[in-house]
Amino acid sequence: MDLLNSNPPAQNQVSRRERAISILFYPFYALYKNAHSNANFLKKLLFFLFIMLVLYPVWLIEMAAFGFLIWFSLQFTSVVYVAVPVEGASMLPTLPTHGYVNFKRFLPIEKLQPQIKRGDLVVFENTKTDSELIKEGKNVTGFVKRVIGLAGDVVKIRDGFVYINGQMAKEGYTLKPRSTFGGQTISDCQEVTIPKNQLLVLGDNRKISLDSRQIGLISLKDISYYRPYSDQLEFVQKWRNSSTDEQAANSSIFDITAYLSFLNAKREEAGLSLLKHQTKLDQSAKLRAEVMLKYDDLSFEATRSAYPMEQAMKDSGYSNIVYGEFPMLGYYDTRELYEAFIERKNSRDFLLNKDYQEIGVSTFVGELRGCPVQIVVQHLAGYIPPSYTKETIKSWKELVTRLKEVQPSWQILKDYEDFYKRHRHDVDKLNEIINTRLTMAQAVVARMEANEWLTEEEKKYMDEDRDLYNQQTALAQKLNEAINER
């Protein structure tokens, strides 16, 4: 009786298992059944072809779709992580300079989006990030930064610290204490109220990070991945103890000798000539730094201060053919300044310019818009020999020859006492012009043949020579007419 009663459940169990297998793996189940059927060979062959040509491809498509659906669901419910490429030093010490970091996908559907909180890491992309990544030549998708300000927060950067709703933020994840300074979009001591659906984001390596201070606030819709602050335990061991950050000194320890050593090592690596320290460029950089803060004008053209680098060099007793400057706000030690400049492509290209041979640096502490700040200004200069064409030199030599040929015929007029007495002013003026043109033309030829740059006086003469030629021609014509009247 027990055996009779136990058979049906066992059969039912086998039947259910068989049905499950037949549904999940129906092409293989059909092959098995076909192989063990009593049908004739032709029917088995036809059914085998039907399975392989129809059922099996359909099953593959269904399995792929089913697998994608599972993967998609896990991704967009933030159950699984996605390895996102990171590149650059802007998120040190938290993230590596190169490699992959796990993030959760940020849902594009607003109602299903997780709540972003302060301290979260986000990967975002917009037109500004795309433009910057192209400039930097980096093959990554978007920026990776840390969320600092949420909608409704009032954020201010002052004296190297971030203040959120009036409270100084404790930021042990930053690479250096007291290292946050304003940029082009969000400046020092500027209060920023974060609008709805927007965020203020900063890099952990504040002194080199390109973030909301330069590119502005970001929108929630720009975010593609995120990493909650609560899920960053693996990074904590890399962070600082921020309890003594307020005690950090607000002055820079800068050593031009050490800085030049770092920079020249990089230039040597690039096959460039080494820079020499020029104290006169230190002085010109200091003069520019002072007026930059005084007039809130960091532009090379000195649009507000009307005191450009060229004038600062003159006032420092220095001149050269090519020159340039690069200002940066913030407190830097020697290595920080070097790394800050080398990290960014525009400043890196500036420092690795083959035309520069000398450098000067100045750090100046002052106030900008009533806010304490330090500015670091670098002045670089160099000499490039001119490249006068043979035709240009030939034309000036021909001018010297012509002036020498005509000069005696006009000088001799002084020997004709009556004529000279009547036309003394014109004769003297004409000879003076010829002598001036000849002297300057000879100087220009000598300079060009030596392949040297013209002096400011010589450049001025070249601009005025056409007018002198016209005066010479007019006086010569007037005196010739007077001679013919005799």
BELJO-V19603 format. One record per run of one state. SS is the DSSP state (A for helix, B for strand, O for the rest). FROM is the first residue (numbers start at 1). LEN is the number of residues. If there is no record, write none. Layout:
((SS & FROM & LEN) (SS & FROM & LEN))
This chain:
((O & 1 & 1) (A & 2 & 23) (O & 25 & 1) (A & 26 & 10) (O & 36 & 5) (A & 41 & 36) (O & 77 & 5) (B & 82 & 6) (O & 88 & 10) (B & 98 & 8) (O & 106 & 4) (A & 110 & 3) (O & 113 & 8) (B & 121 & 4) (O & 125 & 2) (A & 127 & 10) (O & 137 & 6) (B & 143 & 7) (O & 150 & 4) (B & 154 & 5) (O & 159 & 1) (B & 160 & 5) (O & 165 & 2) (B & 167 & 2) (O & 169 & 11) (B & 180 & 1) (O & 181 & 11) (B & 192 & 2) (O & 194 & 4) (B & 198 & 5) (O & 203 & 9) (A & 212 & 4) (O & 216 & 2) (B & 218 & 2) (A & 220 & 3) (B & 223 & 5) (O & 228 & 1) (A & 229 & 3) (O & 232 & 1) (A & 233 & 4) (O & 237 & 5) (A & 242 & 6) (O & 248 & 8) (A & 256 & 14) (O & 270 & 6) (B & 276 & 2) (O & 278 & 1) (A & 279 & 17) (O & 296 & 13) (A & 309 & 7) (O & 316 & 6) (B & 322 & 8) (O & 330 & 4) (A & 334 & 10) (O & 344 & 1) (A & 345 & 7) (O & 352 & 6) (B & 358 & 11) (O & 369 & 2) (B & 371 & 12) (O & 383 & 7) (A & 390 & 26) (O & 416 & 1) (A & 417 & 6) (O & 423 & 1) (A & 424 & 26) (O & 450 & 6) (A & 456 & 30) (O & 486 & 1))
